[in-house]
Amino acid sequence: EDDDWNSDPRSWGGYVVVKLREGMIVPHHSFSGVDALKRVEKRLLPTTFRCAESAFPKWSDVRRHGPKDAPRYHLFVAEADPSALSVMMTRTLLGLKNVLSMDVADGQSGAGWVILKGAGCSPWKEERDRQTDDVQDDEPFWLHRVYQLGDPLCTAEIEVPLLWDAVEERIVSNDSWEIIRWLSELAATAAPGSVRISNTVEDVIGRKGGDDDNKPTLFPENVENEIHRRHTELVRPLIDAIDTAGIEYFKNERRVTAEVSEARTAIFAKLAKLNELLEERRFVAGDKLTAVDILLASCLFQFDAAYLDAYFLRECEGYQGSILLSDSHPGLKAYLRDMYGFLKP
């Protein structure tokens, strides 16, 4: 409450991590240290916001505009979250900026992710437009409101990315891998001339019907099994291990517990395997840039700059050096430089 909303979110003071329990904002049980909260959580099933592939919106659904001719589907993301960042980059890479609108959160707060200038989609945009200009300047928007409208009694983490349907006012999904797959299918089934992929990836992205097809996809049929295998065995476990190493470390007052130690070991083991793999091939699944590359790159772009020091990973037994600023992982270093050329803003 004492922080200036117009200041850099990185300068804000500490806050209590929160979540939603039956629609109400409460302290997160994992960080509160209150045993009663942990016992309550065990009795409640988390609300899931997932969507079967067959039920995902089709191109014809997307072309149905929302209120005031705005895009029907809207993304809530945050650059600090690698999974959400991968969705942001996919949207740009596949030329879908004009098809889906997007809000980027400015930072975390004691009420979860916050967008300082307000939400850019219905119904909250209309609500903001009805206010005076003076009020608009000081009216931040919290992501928990999207979850509460999507399910007023939800028990869930307040997390990004999140895909919102502004027409039906519902959450389509908050699973990054699902959303990336949907974006890929959307680009492949779009009406001719409706989307245009980035020129930088024209020669390296897969095609839905093979190399002679002009429909881009991040899930080429000939390597789809390899994509899912590498995602399941290497990339997702790496991201989860980084999260655990950081969250558990701070949750336990900067003590290296057995769980933290195990997560740190897993991080460097997965990095070593990925380095070995990428010394032999250009991309994770072969010679084409796919969804698993975008997810991996979004994580590793932040590894040297954020995770190494924020999570005290330089102190770990398995640490051999940073990825981009040393020669400890030559395969990953060359890979990340290559990927930045495709994904840079």
Disulfide bonds with the S-S distance in Angstrom:
none
